[in-house]
Amino acid sequence: MTLTQKKNRLGVLLLLEILMGAAFWIGTFNISSRGHEQARQKACFAAQQVLANAIEDAQMGHPGTFAIQPGPFSQEAESDLLRKSFLKVPVLSRLPSQECSIHICTLESGLSRSLYCAHHGALDVNLSPEDCPAWIPLNQRPWKVFHPGDASCLLLAMVLFLPLGFLYFQQQRRLPGLLLLRGFLFIPGFLGDRALPFFIGVLFSGLTALAVGFLLWEAVGIMVSGKASNDSTL
Ligand SMILES: [Zn+2]
């Protein structure tokens, strides 16, 4: 193999190595953040319940003094509930996620009303686009690199894993230990939940950094030997 071929191969290996490391890191981060997202959803439902109870108290205790319309649950409505002591502490400013936004929907063709979050939905309400227009169904949300519970990046890392191993074997005539070790890490990374994928991700990132460092070291070695052979031909 000529020096240029060797350099090109190493360049491809380096690129694949970085891509695979990034893909795996994103994948494990997504899976480990799913648990956090579930906790935020739970907190959001709890906040909705507090508001729903306050509205119910206001409407039951003093009929006609508190009216609530379908649409966004406004800051004014909350202030009104606080002023009349149906609500003890503010809720809207303490929602668990920045994407939370509380709305009121009509149910059973306007007979009753319920609360829902545009991001998290509602605990026991069947969210339909007609009744709850602010709710964005999960399959209609814009694609994000970081998406809790999404394993697509892990699949991408696995697709990159095979050509990387093949290229390395072609060049070095042996399988890289680091690559094999990370191959084993795929399995618990897929099966695990919450904390486990995160720690495996950290371990994987460390191994990737080592592999990138090793490839860079080889690249420098090839450059130096190329320089030496150029010098000797002069
Ligand atoms: Zn929410």
Boltz pocket constraint, residues with backbone or C-beta under 6 A from the ligand:
constraints:
  - pocket:
      binder: B
      contacts: [[A, 40], [A, 41], [A, 44], [A, 95], [A, 97], [A, 99], [A, 100], [A, 101], [A, 117], [A, 118], [A, 119], [A, 120], [A, 121]]
      max_distance: 6.0
